[in-house]
Amino acid sequence: MTPPTTPPQVWSAAVARHAVPPMAVEGGRLVVVAAHPDDETLGTGGFLQAARAAGAHIELVVATDGEAAFGAPDDELGRTRWRELRAALGELGLGDLPVHRLGLPDSGLAGCHDELVAALTPLLAGAHTALAPWTGDPHADHAAAGHAVLAAATAATHRWTYPIWTLPWSTPEEQAIPWPHAAVFTLDASAAAAKRRAVGRFTSQIGGPEPILAAEVLAHFDSGQELFFRVPRTGSAPVSRFADLYGGGGDPWQTRTSWYERRKRDVVLACLPQPRYRHAAEPGCGLGLLTAGLAARCDRVTASDPVVEAADAARQLAADNVAVLPAALPDRDALPDDADLVVLSEVLYYLSAADAAQVADRIPTGADVVLVHWRGWPAEAPRDAAATHRQLTDDPRFATLVEHVDESFLLHVLRRR
């Protein structure tokens, strides 16, 4: 095994240098995938304690028994590592955690991709968040587990990865570390002590003349920090995902009742530079609540949504000067050539970079453009609000007229030169 060469302080300094934000702790269903028994404890032990305290429903999936840690497969070693895992979970206060044992070959996950994806797909269905080893980790099993999770997770699942051997075996400069998508969880003294005890339960990996987890390796997992990398989608969010959300007449974002939605609509309308427009385009109009406000300020409104249920609901609410079309960005029907106002509310961050670029290209010269997006990051979205807005605000074809940074949403009004 390659001896570790990087002190943990090198990574701590890089985290500070890149101003890595804190890892959010949320509830919901959290599925943690490990290649071997102990990956989850080493990489995420502190975070899992906090997630349980926040009400998360946690499940653990372990792809192999870790039976080949020292070379040739050893079934007794595999059984030992499972006993150690259960003891470690107990130290973390997670002794009742459901654990799914896949039994795939240790040191052979790279050759089991399809089998691993097939096993993970039902286990990840309905998960709010998936945690998996980082796909860039130098251990082939870790990288393979990460790639399989990315393939198996649904569009509705937030996908996060955690590095393991990257830390002792690499430096922050040796790999293309995705710092813009990084987050760090800081353990308090109690969580750090519990994690230390949990790691100590893996005696098969710590003891012996050539331990897998030597002291200099363990130092990386006793630094008081755990590093995570978000892996956003690269393609546009599938329309089927939104059809599911709107199914049965639903209002998935509580646009009729939410104060956030009501206030956002009022701020959008207040930020429009002109008292009146000839023709507004509102792609992704949803149930049509903002459409109604635009109709009062425009001679015509072309609203559109690719989900039939949403478009039908918007049509029922629409004034006489509103046409509601079944169209999705970047379709030309959603962006009429004569529009002098384009309102992109909570829609552009769901598009791939290429599709968003097509939208920018199709905005008519002279039109005002409203960009407004929630400052969180939907699981289905390739980018967050800030990155989405930069794609147009950094484009020399657009001049910024209004910038509003709200606690909950980001709003820009631009004009196409």
Phi, psi and omega per residue, in radians:
M1 nan 2.431 3.135
T2 -1.121 2.227 -3.127
P3 -1.208 2.472 3.110
P4 -1.184 2.504 -3.090
T5 -2.230 -0.232 -3.011
T6 -1.777 2.101 3.068
P7 -1.185 2.584 -3.132
P8 -1.074 -0.450 -3.138
Q9 -1.102 -0.467 3.111
V10 -1.121 -0.715 3.128
W11 -1.277 -0.682 3.102
S12 -1.061 -0.703 3.117
A13 -1.145 -0.669 3.119
A14 -1.157 -0.686 3.092
V15 -1.050 -0.764 3.118
A16 -1.177 -0.727 -3.104
R17 -1.101 -0.643 -3.135
H18 -1.555 0.079 3.120
A19 0.865 0.871 -3.099
V20 -1.152 2.232 -3.105
P21 -1.314 2.860 3.131
P22 -1.220 2.558 3.063
M23 -1.279 2.175 -3.131
A24 -1.233 2.439 3.090
V25 -1.889 2.064 -3.056
E26 -2.246 2.915 3.041
G27 -1.506 -2.642 -3.122
G28 1.487 -3.065 -3.102
R29 -1.548 2.110 -3.101
L30 -2.009 2.092 3.098
V31 -1.909 2.099 -3.127
V32 -1.838 2.217 -3.137
V33 -1.943 2.299 3.090
A34 -2.183 2.527 3.053
A35 -1.316 -0.622 -3.096
H36 -2.398 2.713 3.003
P37 -1.084 2.076 3.109
D38 2.113 -0.399 3.112
D39 -0.974 -0.783 -3.082
E40 -1.112 -0.650 -3.134
T41 -1.268 -0.783 -3.135
L42 -1.096 -0.827 -3.008
G43 -1.535 -0.460 -2.969
T44 -2.394 0.185 -3.016
G45 -0.994 -0.700 3.116
G46 -1.232 -0.769 -3.141
F47 -1.068 -0.704 -3.122
L48 -1.112 -0.626 3.077
Q49 -1.084 -0.759 -3.138
A50 -1.187 -0.673 3.137
A51 -1.125 -0.720 3.085
R52 -1.075 -0.756 3.135
A53 -1.111 -0.499 3.130
A54 -1.464 0.004 3.087
G55 1.672 0.170 3.132
A56 -1.182 2.513 3.036
H57 -1.681 1.820 -2.962
I58 -1.751 2.380 2.983
E59 -2.228 2.549 3.131
L60 -2.023 2.339 3.056
V61 -2.076 2.168 3.139
V62 -2.037 2.084 -2.990
A63 -1.283 -0.677 -3.107
T64 -2.234 2.944 3.076
D65 -1.540 -0.070 -3.102
G66 1.219 0.485 -3.011
E67 -1.326 -0.218 -3.101
A68 -1.921 0.494 -3.085
A69 -1.035 -0.548 -3.079
F70 -1.939 0.332 3.120
G71 2.112 -1.880 -3.101
A72 -1.154 2.460 3.118
P73 -0.994 2.403 -3.099
D74 -2.381 1.844 -3.071
D75 -1.059 -0.623 3.135
E76 -1.155 -0.662 3.065
L77 -1.087 -0.704 3.099
G78 -1.046 -0.776 3.123
R79 -1.135 -0.667 3.116
T80 -1.087 -0.749 -3.097
R81 -1.175 -0.519 3.071
W82 -1.235 -0.667 3.055
R83 -1.117 -0.711 3.105
E84 -1.105 -0.689 3.121
L85 -1.044 -0.814 -3.129
R86 -1.089 -0.691 3.111
A87 -1.149 -0.692 3.133
A88 -1.139 -0.742 3.108
L89 -1.061 -0.650 3.083
G90 -1.065 -0.718 3.122
E91 -1.115 -0.526 3.129
L92 -1.464 0.000 -3.055
G93 1.325 0.389 -3.085
L94 -2.121 0.550 -3.074
G95 -1.107 -0.390 -3.136
D96 -1.650 0.179 -3.072
L97 -1.114 2.286 3.000
P98 -1.152 2.258 -3.114
V99 -2.149 2.203 3.117
H100 -1.790 2.067 -3.078
R101 -1.771 1.940 -3.064
L102 -1.516 -0.468 3.058
G103 1.189 0.472 3.089
L104 -1.379 2.831 -3.020
P105 -1.220 2.238 3.042
D106 -1.105 2.428 -3.087
S107 1.162 0.255 -3.141
G108 -2.306 0.262 -3.070
L109 -1.150 -0.519 -3.130
A110 -1.055 -0.479 3.120
G111 -1.613 0.094 -3.097
C112 -2.108 0.500 -3.000
H113 -0.992 -0.899 -3.074
D114 -1.105 -0.716 3.126
E115 -1.126 -0.714 -3.138
L116 -1.183 -0.749 3.102
V117 -1.070 -0.751 -3.140
A118 -1.089 -0.663 3.127
A119 -1.253 -0.630 -3.081
L120 -1.361 -0.515 -3.015
T121 -0.967 -0.901 3.115
P122 -1.194 -0.502 -3.123
L123 -1.278 -0.492 3.135
L124 -1.589 -0.174 -3.141
A125 -1.060 2.231 3.117
G126 1.426 0.057 3.133
A127 -1.310 2.374 3.022
H128 -1.291 -0.706 -3.104
T129 -2.428 2.459 3.003
A130 -2.092 2.330 3.033
L131 -1.977 2.292 -3.130
A132 -2.525 2.768 3.040
P133 -0.992 2.552 -3.105
W134 -1.127 2.399 -3.107
T135 -1.176 -0.295 3.098
G136 -1.658 0.104 -3.109
D137 -1.146 2.445 -3.083
P138 -1.217 -0.222 3.052
H139 -1.448 2.152 -3.039
A140 -1.031 -0.662 3.123
D141 -1.121 -0.696 3.135
H142 -1.108 -0.843 -3.141
A143 -1.059 -0.719 -3.128
A144 -1.135 -0.722 3.109
A145 -1.103 -0.712 3.114
G146 -1.097 -0.800 3.140
H147 -1.095 -0.669 -3.130
A148 -1.158 -0.685 3.110
V149 -1.125 -0.726 3.114
L150 -1.074 -0.608 3.134
A151 -1.319 -0.535 -3.031
A152 -1.592 -0.465 -3.056
A153 -1.197 2.535 3.118
T154 -1.392 2.967 3.119
A155 -1.116 -0.392 -3.086
A156 -1.498 -0.016 -3.059
T157 -1.770 2.252 3.011
H158 -1.264 2.196 -3.028
R159 -1.885 2.055 3.123
W160 -2.217 2.578 3.108
T161 -2.201 2.751 -3.137
Y162 -2.285 2.307 3.111
P163 -1.380 2.599 3.091
I164 -2.176 -1.439 -3.114
W165 -1.244 -0.234 3.021
T166 -0.937 -0.670 -3.008
L167 -1.186 -0.934 3.120
P168 -1.381 -0.447 -3.018
W169 -1.646 -0.168 -3.068
S170 -2.334 3.054 2.968
T171 -2.088 2.846 3.125
P172 -1.066 -0.284 -3.124
E173 -1.689 -0.260 -3.022
E174 -1.414 -0.357 -3.119
Q175 -2.207 2.877 3.074
A176 -1.422 1.341 -3.126
I177 -1.221 2.240 -3.091
P178 -1.399 1.171 -3.071
W179 -1.015 -0.643 3.133
P180 -1.078 -0.349 -3.129
H181 -1.928 0.283 -3.089
A182 -1.540 2.701 3.007
A183 -2.548 2.682 -3.090
V184 -2.246 2.380 3.044
F185 -1.853 2.232 -3.134
T186 -1.814 2.172 -3.101
L187 -1.473 2.416 2.976
D188 -1.405 3.084 -3.030
A189 -1.071 -0.690 -3.120
S190 -1.171 -0.788 3.138
A191 -1.141 -0.681 3.126
A192 -1.122 -0.686 3.126
A193 -1.161 -0.716 3.120
A194 -1.129 -0.713 3.117
K195 -1.134 -0.692 3.125
R196 -1.062 -0.752 3.107
R197 -1.141 -0.694 -3.130
A198 -1.115 -0.811 3.113
V199 -1.061 -0.639 3.133
G200 -1.121 -0.294 3.116
R201 -1.283 -0.294 -3.115
F202 -1.519 1.128 -3.036
T203 -1.141 -0.487 3.134
S204 -1.157 -0.414 -3.109
Q205 -1.683 -0.337 -3.061
I206 -1.691 -0.586 -3.049
G207 -1.536 -3.112 3.086
G208 1.572 2.944 -3.093
P209 -1.197 -0.479 3.129
E210 -2.276 1.290 -3.069
P211 -1.183 2.520 3.024
I212 -1.137 -0.794 -3.129
L213 -1.766 1.343 3.087
A214 -1.243 2.931 -3.043
A215 -0.995 -0.716 -3.107
E216 -1.232 -0.435 3.031
V217 -1.313 -0.825 -3.130
L218 -1.019 -0.506 -3.136
A219 -1.036 -0.540 3.128
H220 -1.196 -0.480 -3.091
F221 -1.768 0.161 3.051
D222 -2.221 0.540 -3.085
S223 -1.545 -0.161 -3.076
G224 1.518 0.040 3.125
Q225 -2.346 2.576 3.010
E226 -2.214 2.295 -3.037
L227 -1.802 2.411 -3.136
F228 -2.339 2.629 3.075
F229 -2.192 2.116 3.044
R230 -1.276 2.485 3.070
V231 -2.087 1.649 -3.120
P232 -1.296 2.806 3.007
R233 -1.089 2.688 3.051
T234 -1.805 -0.528 3.135
G235 -1.586 2.892 3.077
S236 -1.089 2.580 3.127
A237 -1.082 2.410 -3.114
P238 -1.226 2.426 3.113
V239 -1.037 -0.556 -3.130
S240 -1.028 -0.558 3.116
R241 -1.094 -0.750 -3.124
F242 -1.308 -0.554 3.051
A243 -1.079 -0.690 3.084
D244 -1.096 -0.724 -3.106
L245 -1.146 -0.669 -3.112
Y246 -1.518 -0.091 -3.083
G247 -1.003 2.446 3.110
G248 1.293 0.406 3.087
G249 1.337 0.454 -3.085
G250 -1.310 2.855 3.051
D251 -2.181 1.369 -2.909
P252 -1.077 -0.434 3.135
W253 -1.934 0.283 3.102
Q254 0.870 0.781 -3.097
T255 -1.154 -0.400 3.139
R256 -1.409 -0.462 -2.976
T257 -2.133 -0.359 -3.033
S258 -1.242 2.312 3.072
W259 -1.150 -0.635 3.069
Y260 -0.978 -0.828 -3.103
E261 -1.183 -0.756 -3.132
R262 -1.102 -0.802 -3.120
R263 -1.152 -0.724 3.127
K264 -1.042 -0.756 3.118
R265 -1.063 -0.756 -3.127
D266 -1.114 -0.712 3.141
V267 -1.175 -0.710 3.096
V268 -1.014 -0.865 -3.097
L269 -1.141 -0.640 3.132
A270 -1.195 -0.438 -3.086
C271 -1.550 -0.094 3.129
L272 -1.135 2.183 -3.043
P273 -1.193 -0.485 -3.084
Q274 -1.820 2.532 3.107
P275 -1.189 -0.460 -3.113
R276 -2.653 2.590 3.123
Y277 -2.185 2.700 3.125
R278 -1.317 -0.840 -2.984
H279 -2.607 1.988 3.115
A280 -1.781 2.486 3.007
A281 -1.965 2.283 3.114
E282 -2.258 1.481 3.062
P283 -1.205 2.617 -3.139
G284 1.113 0.811 -3.010
C285 -1.268 -0.244 -3.129
G286 1.060 -2.338 -3.079
L287 -1.428 -0.062 2.987
G288 1.600 0.291 -3.130
L289 -1.216 -0.780 3.073
L290 -1.212 -0.575 3.105
T291 -0.960 -0.720 -3.138
A292 -1.092 -0.699 3.100
G293 -1.183 -0.660 3.105
L294 -1.166 -0.624 -3.121
A295 -1.039 -0.556 3.137
A296 -1.307 -0.250 -3.105
R297 -1.971 0.013 -3.024
C298 -2.324 2.580 3.050
D299 -1.184 -0.662 3.129
R300 -2.467 2.610 3.041
V301 -2.330 2.230 2.966
T302 -1.858 1.822 3.099
A303 -1.753 2.659 -3.122
S304 -2.649 2.670 3.041
D305 -2.758 2.420 -3.126
P306 -1.348 -0.232 -3.120
V307 -1.596 2.132 -3.049
V308 -1.021 -0.770 -3.101
E309 -1.088 -0.715 3.136
A310 -1.175 -0.797 -3.141
A311 -1.088 -0.692 3.118
D312 -1.103 -0.732 3.127
A313 -1.144 -0.724 3.114
A314 -1.134 -0.624 -3.138
R315 -1.158 -0.631 3.125
Q316 -1.159 -0.518 -3.125
L317 -1.564 -0.225 -2.930
A318 -1.235 2.475 3.019
A319 -1.330 3.051 -3.072
D320 -1.141 -0.440 -3.107
N321 -1.605 0.285 -3.111
V322 -2.029 2.279 2.979
A323 -1.965 2.292 3.137
V324 -1.961 2.106 -3.065
L325 -1.955 2.630 3.007
P326 -1.501 1.537 -3.075
A327 -2.541 2.677 3.134
A328 -2.214 2.485 3.014
L329 -1.103 2.484 0.130
P330 -1.671 0.577 3.140
D331 -0.989 2.494 3.132
R332 -1.124 -0.556 -3.120
D333 -1.076 -0.466 -3.124
A334 -1.399 -0.215 -3.115
L335 -2.301 1.424 -3.124
P336 -1.024 2.529 -3.072
D337 -1.135 -0.431 -3.080
D338 -1.752 0.200 -3.139
A339 -1.177 2.325 3.030
D340 -1.862 0.057 3.025
L341 -2.526 2.216 3.074
V342 -2.127 2.133 -3.107
V343 -1.936 1.996 -3.129
L344 -1.961 1.527 -3.062
S345 -1.845 2.010 3.076
E346 0.955 0.668 -3.097
V347 -2.306 -0.617 -2.982
L348 -1.227 -0.514 -3.114
Y349 -1.282 -0.155 3.059
Y350 -1.473 -0.096 -3.093
L351 -1.700 2.588 3.009
S352 -1.081 2.843 3.117
A353 -1.022 -0.678 -3.130
A354 -1.184 -0.735 3.122
D355 -1.183 -0.670 3.094
A356 -1.118 -0.627 3.102
A357 -1.144 -0.647 3.066
Q358 -1.096 -0.690 3.098
V359 -1.057 -0.822 3.129
A360 -1.028 -0.722 -3.138
D361 -1.102 -0.548 -3.017
R362 -1.614 -0.049 3.093
I363 -1.250 2.206 -3.060
P364 -1.121 2.546 3.065
T365 -1.045 2.344 3.135
G366 1.563 -0.175 -3.104
A367 -1.342 2.549 2.947
D368 -1.479 2.483 -3.073
V369 -2.199 2.172 3.054
V370 -1.758 2.154 2.988
L371 -1.953 2.129 3.076
V372 -2.523 2.181 -3.070
H373 -2.535 2.541 3.016
W374 -1.019 2.448 -3.055
R375 -1.440 -0.055 2.954
G376 -1.334 -2.870 -3.104
W377 -2.402 1.755 3.114
P378 -1.046 2.553 -3.129
A379 -1.021 -0.583 -3.063
E380 -1.388 -0.190 -2.967
A381 -1.571 2.335 3.052
P382 -1.191 -0.396 -3.099
R383 -2.462 2.832 3.023
D384 -1.540 -3.102 -3.067
A385 -1.089 -0.792 -3.069
A386 -1.069 -0.817 -3.138
A387 -1.162 -0.619 3.118
T388 -1.113 -0.803 -3.111
H389 -1.196 -0.627 3.141
R390 -1.070 -0.507 -3.122
Q391 -1.047 -0.524 3.103
L392 -1.769 -0.664 -3.105
T393 -1.172 -0.466 3.093
D394 -1.501 -0.077 -3.126
D395 -1.455 2.096 -3.091
P396 -1.104 -0.203 3.105
R397 -1.326 -0.177 -3.071
F398 -2.103 2.338 3.053
A399 -1.811 2.386 -3.141
T400 -1.476 2.164 3.102
L401 -1.766 -0.670 -3.091
V402 -2.419 2.388 2.991
E403 -2.297 2.160 -3.138
H404 -2.268 2.011 3.113
V405 -1.834 1.890 -3.085
D406 -1.781 2.819 3.072
E407 -1.011 -0.578 -3.018
S408 -1.939 -0.430 -3.101
F409 -2.494 2.813 3.118
L410 -2.010 2.320 -3.082
L411 -2.315 2.283 2.979
H412 -2.274 2.495 2.914
V413 -2.027 2.130 -3.103
L414 -2.036 2.873 3.018
R415 -2.257 2.226 3.112
R416 -1.251 2.101 -3.112
R417 -1.225 nan nan
